[in-house]
Amino acid sequence: MHGPDDGRGAATLQLAPASEGSFPVGRRFVQHFVSTYLTADARSLAAGRIALAAVLLLDLVKRWVQLGSWYTNEGLVPNHTLLWRPSFAHVFSFFYMASYTHEAVLGFVVCALAYTALLVGLYTRAAQVLSMVCVMSLHGRLLLFDNGGDVVLGLLAIWTAFLPTGRRFSVDAVLGRGGPAQRRVVSLAVLALTCQLAFIYFFNAVHKSGETWREGSAVHYVLHLDRLVTPLGVWVRTRMTPGLSRVMSYGALGIEWSLPWLLLSPIAVRHCRRVAIALIVMLHVGFGLLMNLGVFVPAMIAYAPHFIHADDWDALSRWWGRSRFGARRWAGLEARIGAELRRAGAFFTFGRSLRIVPPGPAVTALARSVPALREGIVALLIIVAANQLLDENQAAHRVIDHHNAPAVAAAVTYLNLFQGWSMFAPEVNKTDINIAVDAVTADGRHVDPWNEAANPKYPAPGATIPSAMGPNWLFYQYVTRLPWWPAYNQAFQEWILRYPLRTGRTEDEIVSFKAYKVEDDSPAPGANEPTNPRATLMLEYNSAGAPAAHGS
């Protein structure tokens, strides 16, 4: 699909000359389809690469802070627990090999190196593949507790792994090894990325069919989910009127409905993509200000740079050339940086005196087949994702009652190609939830090991759900899963009993505890205080007797 250079470093699509019996309209349609849905600017892909790598590093740091709680056998989900009672039948993660802290740290270092190489565009192709494997491993280790942000981040890493994102704004480009200088990239992966983002918004919108969305009270109830709301969200909800809730609810829903059409519009593509980018940023910044959603907000925004139009990059380039630190100065700096990098590379190349043997015909033929093989893999992944889209979304079942074959289901979980999009749908949950632990220490004190770890600002032990606690999203997901997964109760009990190892105080030995599922109902529109607080005993332990598990 790539054509010759047009003199500006851009590849143009070339069609064969019209012949008798040919169909010019059909050719123009194909050319327009390819240009609109299969083509991306290399600068957009590079900007997307930088955004993706930044979010991957953010995700890594957030997990590293809680490494002991989630990636070691002293944490809440030891590897032997997950292997004994796997949450999914087919999961890949090299973190299953990590039992101790130093082993998990080694895995995190590998991830950090891969993500950093992706950020700066050093050996970009290898960094893309390794980053994809790393994010699959990080998320696969805790697949049961991942949220939508983890899913969309993993999908972005997968689809962009098949795109040449290192041609611009990279160390590889400075060193002249970023690949062809063409600006336009044509690939099925561009189509996959575009459709992926469009379907995320489409199914999220179509699934929001419940009463809270119809009457416009959705935002009111979202802001009363205490474990998700931010301090700003708490301030907003105290001033929330039914009218303001309707404006915000219908506004969010309207943006979600409009984005698929803007992203897939075949007309006024440049302007539609501009509006789509602006709406994506506006919508998700609003989410981030009001709710703690893990990496969902930055991960969704990281999709946006891939859709910047080439004309906008050209306009930016012209402005940059007229600026004080313009193109000429930057070109000189880039040349100096390239020279220093090549000098450093030569210094660290111990085999400089070795004679490089040109590749033989077999190797050359294999290299030429790589692009076709890559596109074939993308096509196969599109088929798997499409099957999962039809299987996992209730709205799709109204059209076709499709269910995945076992092989497709296995591929989905191995690759984390989940496609179920129903955030706060069909209804916003009107019930809030937490876990509370009433543990008695050897010296008679009552402590709550769970909320001390999950909510550093937790005021005191008690069966409550304080607002705006800002927990790590993995703790929040754990709360929403554990009461319905009793197979993990043993690991939870053992984690609680290791409390003195975490505090370093022998007097903190736990002699007994009771763990509760705590719930309350959100207030109706116009009110602010939750109603119907209740606590259900989940797990009980006494050092003098055997532990007892209780149903939820």
C-alpha positions, -999 to +999 in steps of 0.1 A: +000+000+000+030+023+005+038+045-025+069+065-035+080+096-017+062+128-027+091+150-020+080+160+015+089+127+032+053+114+028+042+083+011+013+087-013-010+060-024-007+052-061-035+036-082-030+020-115-039+042-145-075+038-156-081+012-182-111+003-203-137-013-181-123+000-149-144+018-123-130+052-113-157+057-086-147+024-070-110+033-071-117+066-055-138+049-028-110+025-020-084+053-020-106+074+004-112+044+026-075+036+029-066+073+035-093+077+061-093+045+081-059+027+073-036+057+073-019+076+101+008+102+102+041+090+115+043+121+138+009+112+153+021+076+160+052+090+176+032+113+198+010+084+207+040+063+215+052+089+240+018+092+256+014+054+259+049+050+274+042+078+299+009+061+310+027+027+312+053+042+335+026+059+356+008+025+359+041+009+369+048+034+396+014+031+410+018-007+412+053-005+425+042+016+455+019-014+464+043-041+452+043-060+486+005-061+487-001-075+452+030-091+437+046-111+465+035-141+486+033-119+516+005-099+499-032-104+495-030-127+464+000-150+466+010-167+434+002-202+448-034-190+456-039-178+420-024-210+406-046-231+430-077-211+423-072-192+391-097-165+384-094-172+346-085-204+329-059-190+305-037-163+319-001-153+310+022-134+334+059-138+341+051-124+376+037-158+385+074-168+390+079-141+416+073-152+452+096-128+471+100-090+470+134-091+452+120-113+425+090-090+419+114-060+419+134-076+392+103-080+371+094-043+377+129-033+366+124-052+333+091-033+328+107+000+336+135-005+311+111-016+284+087+014+290+116+039+292+130+025+259+096+030+244+093+065+257+125+077+241+122+055+210+153+034+216+152+001+197+115+010+193+103-022+176+118-044+204+106-020+231+070-022+217+069-059+218+086-061+252+063-034+266+032-054+254+045-085+271+052-065+303+018-049+305+002-082+299+022-097+327+016-069+352-022-070+345-024-108+341-010-114+376-041-095+390-065-100+362-095-105+385-089-071+401-082-050+370-105-022+360-115-007+327-084+015+327-061-015+328-080-031+299-079+000+276-042+005+284-033-031+275-054-028+242-035+004+232-002-014+238-013-043+217-026-024+186+003+001+185+028-028+188+022-034+151+027+002+140+061+020+133+059+045+161+097+051+162+100+070+129+098+104+145+106+119+179+128+091+188+165+081+194+161+057+165+151+085+142+180+107+153+204+078+147+188+072+113+175+037+120+138+046+126+128+031+092+116+048+060+113+086+062+078+085+049+053+104+070+022+083+061+018+048+075-008+024+061-017-006+082-047-026+094-035-017+129-046+019+123-081+006+115-080-016+146-070+013+168-097+036+153-125+010+156-113+000+191-117+036+204-150+041+186-165+008+200-154+017+235-176+048+234-204+033+213-211+003+237-206+024+268-233+048+254-257+022+242-256+002+274-265+033+295-302+026+292-312+025+329-334+049+349-305+069+364-294+078+329-329+084+315-339+107+344-304+124+346-295+114+381-265+093+371-238+119+380-255+124+414-252+087+422-217+084+408-205+111+431-220+093+461-198+062+455-175+071+484-148+048+475-144+064+440-151+101+446-123+126+449-122+155+474-134+178+446-162+154+438-173+155+475-174+193+472-193+192+440-219+167+453-228+189+483-238+215+458-254+191+433-289+199+423-312+176+403-309+201+374-271+202+375-270+164+376-292+162+345-270+186+326-238+167+336-253+133+330-268+141+296-236+160+286-214+129+294-238+106+276-240+130+246-202+131+242-201+093+244-227+090+217-210+115+194-175+102+196-180+070+175-195+090+147-168+117+148-140+091+148-155+071+120-169+099+099-158+096+062-164+133+056-147+164+071-122+140+086-098+166+098-124+187+116-142+156+130-110+142+144-102+176+159-135+178+177-131+141+188-097+148+204-111+179+222-141+159+235-120+130+246-097+152+266-126+172+281-146+142+291-118+123+307-103+152+325-138+157+340-138+121+351-104+124+366-112+155+386-143+138+402-134+101+404-105+079+413-104+055+383-069+042+383-052+048+349-084+049+330-083+087+325-047+090+312-050+057+292-081+070+273-064+104+266-033+085+253-054+073+224-061+108+212-026+118+198-029+089+172-057+108+155-040+142+150-043+151+113-012+156+091-023+191+082-023+200+119+013+187+123+023+207+092+007+239+107+025+232+140+058+227+120+054+261+103+047+278+136+077+261+151+099+272+123+089+309+130+095+306+167+126+317+186+138+281+191+128+272+156+134+244+132+169+254+122+182+255+158+164+223+166+179+206+135+214+217+147+207+204+182+193+171+168+224+167+147+247+172+177+226+148+198+228+122+170+266+126+167+270+121+205+247+091+205+266+075+176+299+082+194+285+066+225+273+037+205+307+032+189+324+033+223+302+006+237+303-016+206+330-041+215+328-059+182+337-029+160+365-048+143+343-077+133+334-080+097+296-079+091+285-106+067+257-095+043+225-116+048+219-144+025+189-148+001+169-168+027+173-140+053+165-113+028+133-131+017+123-136+053+128-099+060+106-090+030+078-112+043+077-095+077+053-067+068+028-092+053+032-115+083+026-085+106-006-075+088-018-111+089-013-112+127-032-079+130-061-094+109-062-124+132-063-103+163-091-082+148-111-114+143-105-124+179-114-090+192-145-088+170-157-122+184-151-110+219-170-078+212-200-098+201-197-122+230-192-097+258-216-069+251-253-073+258-263-049+231-246-070+205-266-100+216-297-082+206-284-084+170-266-117+170-265-142+199-228-150+196-206-170+220-169-176+217-154-209+209-130-222+236-099-214+215-110-178+210-119-174+247-084-186+256-068-162+232-088-133+247-076-140+283-040-147+273-038-114+255-063-094+277-083-086+246-115-080+266-142-060+249-170-055+274-178-018+276-205-009+302-190+017+326-218+027+351-242+009+329-270+001+325-274+018+359-251+036+382-247+014+413-267+029+441-250+007+468-215+016+481-192-011+495-162-015+517-144-042+538-139-036+575-118-057+598-122-056+636-089-072+648-078-076+684-041-074+692-022-093+719-023-062+741-061-058+737-062-030+711-087-030+682-071-023+648-082-026+611-052-039+591-072-038+558-081-001+559-048+009+573-033-004+541-060+004+516-069+039+530-040+056+547-063+084+559-089+060+574-100+077+606-105+047+630-115+011+630-152+007+623-178-006+599-180+026+578-174+038+543-156+072+546-157+094+515-128+105+493-104+080+508-085+078+475-076+041+477-053+025+452-077+012+425-065-024+431-077-022+467-111-009+455-114-038+429-104-063+456-133-050+478-158-056+450-145-091+443-135-108+476-170-112+492-179-133+462-147-153+459-144-173+492-116-193+477-094-163+484-104-160+521-075-181+533-050-158+517-068-127+531-068-143+566-030-150+564-024-115+552-042-101+582-023-123+606+010-110+591+001-076+605+030-075+631+055-083+603+043-051+585+043-029+616+075-043+631+058-045+666+054-078+684+025-065+704+005-061+672+001-099+670-035-106+660-053-130+684-088-127+668-106-108+641-139-104+623-140-092+586-172-076+574-186-066+541-199-031+547-226-015+526-249+015+525-273+030+500-267+063+482-290+092+490-317+102+466-313+133+445-315+164+466-301+146+497-265+140+508-265+114+536-263+077+528-290+054+541-295+018+553-259+011+566-253-026+571-225-050+577-223-087+568-198-110+585-175-126+559-147-142+579-140-149+615-108-160+632-098-167+668-063-181+677-080-203+703-101-220+678-105-227+641-114-199+616-149-197+603-159-184+569-194-169+564-214-163+533-221-128+521 
